[in-house]
Amino acid sequence: MSDSSVPPPAVPPQNQQQRSGCLTALMAIAGIFMLLPGLCALLFGGMFALEGGKIASDIVPLIFLGLVVGIGGVALIWAAIKGRKAPDQPGTGP
């Protein structure tokens, strides 16, 4: 028979690989640099849209590429910030 008053054994927390602070900073800086092409794409795309609505077909792929690189920069900054978590303190978890 089992004794219901004895709590189950504690499960050890999973070891998560911690990134170094230097890698997090490099990711954030690279993300900021990647935002610049996205900003240029928004600027030039907006200029062409306001001037007459006609965008030369030669520049559309460059605007699209700049937007994709800018979105990648946002994702990289988000991963740098959200990926770095403080270690859990004993007794603070659920």
URCOR-V230238 format. One record per residue. RES is the residue in one letter. PSI is psi in whole degrees, -180 to 180 (* if undefined). Layout:
# URCOR-V230238
res:RES psi:PSI
res:RES psi:PSI
This chain:
# URCOR-V230238
res:M psi:156
res:S psi:149
res:D psi:117
res:S psi:-8
res:S psi:-11
res:V psi:123
res:P psi:152
res:P psi:155
res:P psi:146
res:A psi:137
res:V psi:125
res:P psi:143
res:P psi:148
res:Q psi:138
res:N psi:116
res:Q psi:140
res:Q psi:123
res:Q psi:132
res:R psi:152
res:S psi:159
res:G psi:-30
res:C psi:-42
res:L psi:-39
res:T psi:-42
res:A psi:-41
res:L psi:-38
res:M psi:-42
res:A psi:-41
res:I psi:-42
res:A psi:-37
res:G psi:-39
res:I psi:-41
res:F psi:-32
res:M psi:-18
res:L psi:-26
res:L psi:-46
res:P psi:-35
res:G psi:-39
res:L psi:-42
res:C psi:-41
res:A psi:-42
res:L psi:-40
res:L psi:-53
res:F psi:-38
res:G psi:-41
res:G psi:-38
res:M psi:-47
res:F psi:-35
res:A psi:-35
res:L psi:-26
res:E psi:-32
res:G psi:-3
res:G psi:-10
res:K psi:123
res:I psi:132
res:A psi:136
res:S psi:-16
res:D psi:-28
res:I psi:-14
res:V psi:-46
res:P psi:-33
res:L psi:-39
res:I psi:-43
res:F psi:-44
res:L psi:-42
res:G psi:-40
res:L psi:-40
res:V psi:-42
res:V psi:-40
res:G psi:-40
res:I psi:-37
res:G psi:-36
res:G psi:-41
res:V psi:-42
res:A psi:-38
res:L psi:-41
res:I psi:-42
res:W psi:-43
res:A psi:-35
res:A psi:-39
res:I psi:-47
res:K psi:-24
res:G psi:-20
res:R psi:108
res:K psi:146
res:A psi:144
res:P psi:146
res:D psi:138
res:Q psi:140
res:P psi:133
res:G psi:-2
res:T psi:-12
res:G psi:172
res:P psi:*
